[in-house]
Amino acid sequence: AIVRAFDVRPEVAEQVESMGAQFVTVDMEQEVSADGYAKEMTAEQEAATAAMYDEEARNADIVITTALIPGRPAPVLVRADTVAAMGNGSVIVDMAAANGGNCELTVTDEKVVTDNLVTILGYTDLAGRLAAQTSQLYGTNIVNLFKLLTPEKDGDLTLDMDDVVQRGITVVHDGALMWP
C-alpha cells in the first residue's frame, strides 16, 4: 500500500517516514504549544489544510482520521462534498468519532454507507472489535523486540544504547536511571 500521513506538527514527519509512509506537507508555519499540541491555526492555515485534506481524501481508498483538540469537539477535516467525490468502496475510519468525528458525515457508534458507496466507520469501540488482530499485532511486536534484544539468537540479552528503541525502553541500566 502507499501510505500517506499528515500532522500539523512538522516534527512528526520523521516518525511517519521512519515507518515507510510519505509525509504530506502544507506550506505553512505551525507552532507547537508547551504541552506538545499544535497551536490553533489561523484562517489561512485552516484553508490550506482543508484543501490538502480534500485532495488527499479524494485520491485515497482508506482514510483514517485521529485529530483531537483537548477539551473541544473534534475538528471536521473531511467534508461531505469530499466524501461525495471519493471512489466507490472507499472507507473512512474516524478515530475521533467519540468527540463528534473528523468527517462531517460520521455518526458516532455507527457505520454509514453513502450514496456513492463510501463507508464511514464511527465506532468508538474499535479495540474491542479487533481483539484477535490486536493480540496478534502485540505478539508480533514482542517477538520482534526479543529478536532485537538477542541478536545472536542465543537468549542472551545484548543492549545497544545507540539503538533508539532499546534506549527508549530502558528505565535503569547498571544502576543509573535512564528514563525518560
Secondary structure, DSSP 4 states (H G I P E B T S, - for coil): ---EE--SSTTHHHHHHHTTPEEP--SS---B-TTSSBPPPPHHHHHHHHHHHHHHHHT-SEEEE----TTSPPPP-B-HHHHHHSPTT-EEEETTGGGT-SBTT--TT-EEE-TT--EEE--S-HHHHTHHHHHHHHHHHHHHHHHHH-TTSSS-----TTSHHHHHH-SEETTEE---
